[in-house]
Amino acid sequence: MDFQGLLQQEASTRGLTMVPLSSVVAMPSSRKVACCGGFVEKVVAESERDCTVLLRDATGGVHCAIHGAVSDRYPDVLATGAVLLLQDVTALIVPSLLPPIIVVCLEHLVALLLPEGPPLSNAEYTLDSTAPGEESPTLGHFTSTNDVVQTPGRLSGAAEGALPQVAPPNISGLPTKAEEAADVVSVDHASDDDSLQLADDL
C-alpha cells in the first residue's frame, strides 16, 4: 500500500476526512484544518524552538512548522520520508508575507510512520508519475515508532492494526509558541495584525 493509502486508512479508522494539501494551499485565509497529512520531502529550516519541513501528498506540498516539543519527543518526525497524519492544525495564510504554512504542536500529531531502509527519492513517492498501464509505486514496509505506537510492527500491503491516537501532555505545563498562535488564529476571526506578528515570530 502506498503512503497515501496508509494515511487514508489511518484517518478513516478515526472517523476523519483528509483535506488535500493542495486545498490547504488554496485557502483564502488562515483557518483550522480538521485532518491532513503527507510525507516529509525535506527540512527547509531548523532552529532551537521549531523546524520547518516541506510536507507533500499526492496533490501538492505545503510548508509545515513543527514545534520543538514535537521534534524533541519524536526526532524521526524530521526524517526524510517520514509519513505524518495530523488533525486540528492551523493553516496560516499570509500571502503578502510568507507561503502557506501549517503549525504543528504535540496534540496535532496523530500517527508517524517511517519507511524501512534508506530514504526514498521524491520520484518514488510520486503517485502520478507512472506511465499508462503501470502501477503506482508503493513504499513497501513501514516501521512504526515505539513512542507513537505501543506495539510496533511492520505495515505491508495494509496496516496490521489501528495506531493509537497521539496526544502527549505538554511537559512544561505552559502554552507553547505554536499553541498560542493556534489560539490567536481562528477559522473566522484571524486578524491581519495577529497573523503578521506570528509570521515574524516564525
Residue pairs with C-beta under 8 A, 6 or more apart in sequence:
1 9
1 138
1 139
1 155
1 156
1 157
1 158
1 159
2 127
2 136
2 137
2 138
2 139
3 38
3 39
3 83
3 113
3 125
3 139
4 57
4 58
4 127
6 83
6 113
6 139
6 142
6 155
6 159
7 18
7 37
7 38
7 57
7 83
7 85
8 18
9 158
9 159
10 85
10 110
10 111
10 159
10 162
10 163
11 17
11 18
11 35
11 37
11 85
13 162
14 87
14 110
14 165
16 34
16 35
16 87
16 110
17 34
17 35
18 35
18 36
18 37
19 33
19 34
19 35
19 36
20 36
20 57
20 58
20 59
20 60
21 36
21 38
21 55
21 56
21 57
21 59
21 60
21 61
21 62
22 59
22 60
23 59
24 33
24 36
24 62
24 91
24 100
24 102
25 60
25 62
25 99
25 100
27 91
27 93
27 100
28 93
29 93
29 190
30 90
30 91
30 92
30 93
30 94
30 185
30 190
30 195
31 90
31 91
31 93
31 185
31 186
31 187
31 188
31 190
32 88
32 89
32 90
32 91
32 186
32 187
33 86
33 88
33 89
33 90
33 91
33 102
34 87
34 88
35 85
35 86
35 87
35 88
35 110
36 57
36 86
36 89
36 102
37 55
37 57
37 83
37 84
37 85
37 86
37 110
37 111
38 55
38 56
38 57
38 61
38 62
38 83
38 84
39 55
39 56
39 57
39 81
39 82
39 83
39 84
39 125
40 53
40 54
40 55
40 77
40 78
40 79
40 80
40 81
40 82
40 83
40 84
41 53
41 54
41 55
41 56
41 61
41 80
41 122
41 125
42 53
42 54
42 80
43 51
43 52
43 53
43 78
43 80
44 52
44 53
44 54
44 63
45 51
45 52
46 52
46 78
47 68
48 68
49 67
49 68
49 177
50 65
50 66
50 67
50 68
50 71
50 177
50 178
50 202
51 65
51 66
51 68
51 71
51 78
52 63
52 64
52 65
52 66
52 101
52 202
53 63
53 64
53 66
53 78
54 61
54 62
54 63
54 64
55 61
55 62
55 63
55 64
55 84
55 102
56 122
56 125
58 127
58 128
62 91
62 99
62 100
62 101
62 102
63 99
63 100
63 101
63 102
64 84
64 101
64 102
64 104
65 101
65 102
65 103
65 104
65 178
65 202
66 77
66 78
66 104
67 103
67 104
67 105
67 106
67 176
67 177
67 178
67 179
69 105
69 106
69 170
69 171
69 176
70 77
70 104
70 105
70 106
70 109
71 77
71 78
73 106
73 147
73 168
74 109
74 112
74 145
74 147
74 148
76 82
76 112
76 114
76 145
77 84
77 109
77 112
79 114
79 119
80 119
81 114
81 115
81 119
81 120
81 125
82 112
82 113
82 114
83 111
83 112
83 113
83 114
83 115
83 139
83 142
84 104
84 109
84 111
84 112
85 109
85 110
85 111
85 112
86 102
86 104
86 108
86 109
86 110
87 108
87 110
88 107
88 108
89 102
89 103
89 104
89 108
89 182
90 102
90 103
90 181
90 182
90 185
91 100
91 101
91 102
91 103
92 98
92 100
92 101
92 102
92 103
92 181
92 185
92 195
92 198
92 199
92 202
93 100
93 195
94 192
94 195
94 196
94 199
97 195
97 196
97 199
98 199
98 202
101 202
103 178
103 181
103 182
104 178
105 176
105 178
105 179
105 182
106 166
106 167
106 168
106 169
106 170
106 176
107 167
107 168
109 148
109 166
110 163
110 165
110 166
111 144
111 148
111 163
111 166
112 144
112 145
112 148
112 166
113 142
113 143
113 144
113 155
114 142
114 143
114 144
114 145
115 139
115 140
115 141
115 142
115 143
116 140
116 141
116 142
116 143
116 154
120 139
123 129
124 137
124 139
125 137
125 139
126 137
127 136
127 137
128 136
130 136
130 137
140 156
141 154
141 155
141 156
142 154
142 155
142 156
143 152
143 153
143 154
144 152
144 153
144 155
144 163
145 152
146 152
148 163
148 164
148 166
149 163
149 164
150 164
151 161
153 160
153 161
154 160
170 176
170 179
175 183
177 201
181 198
181 201
184 190
184 194
184 198
185 194
185 195
185 198
